[in-house]
Amino acid sequence: MKRHQEDMNELLLDDIYESKDPAVKQYVFQILDEEMDKAHERAAIRVAQKFKHLLSPQMQQALATQYPVTALAASA
């Protein structure tokens, strides 16, 4: 079902997602997989930041060095 909302200035990607072109479908799934990997890593780091007191001092230092809180907030 196609929606049209020209007056709402909303980007609708139905024409891409509903494409029958195998190259389009392959690329969409590839990008979704890549983005999900990034999202899972971001989520794990956010959990580690919240509960860093449960980590060993060495892991707390590694967390602070590799994933500063300000950098994580900017990537969210």
N, C-alpha and C positions, 0 to 999 in steps of 0.2 A: 504494500500500500504506500503510495507516494504522497508525501505531504508538501505543501507549498506555503511558505510564510514569508513572502517577499517583504511585506510591511513590517515584520518583526526583526529584520536584519539578523536572522539566525542562520548560521552555517549548517546546512543539512548535507550529509555525505551519503545519502541513500543510493544515489546513482553509482557511487564507487562500491559500496558494500553489497549491493544487489547485482553487480556485474557478473556476467557469465564467463568472462575472460579468465582462463586459468592462470595467466601471469599476474593478474590483479589479485586473485584469491591467494596465490602463493605468496606474493609480497605482503599482503595484509597480515597473513598468519605469521610470516617471518618477523615483521615489525612488532606484532603483538607479543610474540615470544621474547624478543629482545627487551621490550619495555617491561614485561612481567619480571624478568630476571633482575632488572634494575630496581623495580618496586620491592621485590622480596629482600634485596640487600638493604635498601633504605629502611624497610620496616625492621629488619634485624638490628641494624645500627641504632635506630630510635629506641628499641627495647633495651639494648645494651647501655645507652646513655641514661635511660630512666633508672635502671637497676645496676649501675656501675659499681655501687658499693658491694655487690655480691661477687665481683671479679677480684682476682688476685691483684696486688699492686702492679705487677708487671703487665697484666692485661689492661688495667686501668690506664697505665702510661701509653700502651700501644693504641688503645682506643682514642685517647686524647691527642696523640700524635697523628694518627691516620685519619681520624674523623672529628675534627674540631666542631664544637656545637654550632658555631656560626656558619661553617661550611655546610653542615647538614641542613640547617634552616633555609639556606639559600637554594638548596637543591630540591626542597619539598614542593 
